Amino acid sequence: MAELLSTVLVTYAAFTIAGWWLDGLDRRWVVVAMGGAAIPDLVKIEILVDADVIENAIGLPFDYSPVASVAGVVVVAGIIALLFGEQWRRTAYAVLLASGGFSLVIDGLRVYADGFANFYLYPLWVRPPTPGLFVSSDPAVLVVAILVSTVTFGIDRWKR
């Protein structure tokens, strides 16, 4: 879960900083962005509910993997945006889409054993090479994310 927490904290920092220059991106949308950053990690629901259970329930083949792709973020962000009031849906969708995409970019920078990232371009099963900048389970990554988000929080409070 340190990986998810790191992603959410870095998203908080990035969207808070972006909010300093974009008038419409206030604190409430930063919170929505933090939730949107978790969209690609919804594949971890498989730990609780096996794909076979869903498959048997709906009677169709089912796999969680596409959720952690660009197409998955587009669809899930759209479903979540429908939960917002009509006047906020477009903004919510844009923020969820941007933060989910940001999360995919962060995931694409991780170290993978074979040197290739996940298939983010589903339904194309292409796995681009990854620069391998960090190991997501490394505690130092979480420490850096906490420091960056704490400094951003402090500067944001000082600015307002």
C-alpha angles and dihedrals in degrees: 000000000000087000093058092044091050091051093049093047093049089047089052090053095045096047093042090053090046088051090061088069103028112069097204095051101085130157096282091057091047087060090050088050090053089055091046090055088064094057096092089049092059086095085080088073083085087077088067102030118031117223089239090063091055090044092054092045096053098029093230133100110272136188130172095210098089090061088074092059137082091262091049092051091049093052098040092045088052092051092048092046089059088067090065124085115273094255092054101041098095093047092045091049092049093049093045091047093048094047093044089050090048089053090052090051090052090048090050091061094058126107113259122190094239096039095247128107124231120278098274094164097066128197082040107072093215119140111197120205115265126222089225096221098161145006107239094214093054110113090218089068091057091046091052091047091051092048094048093048092045092051090046090049091051094048091046092053091046092051095051 
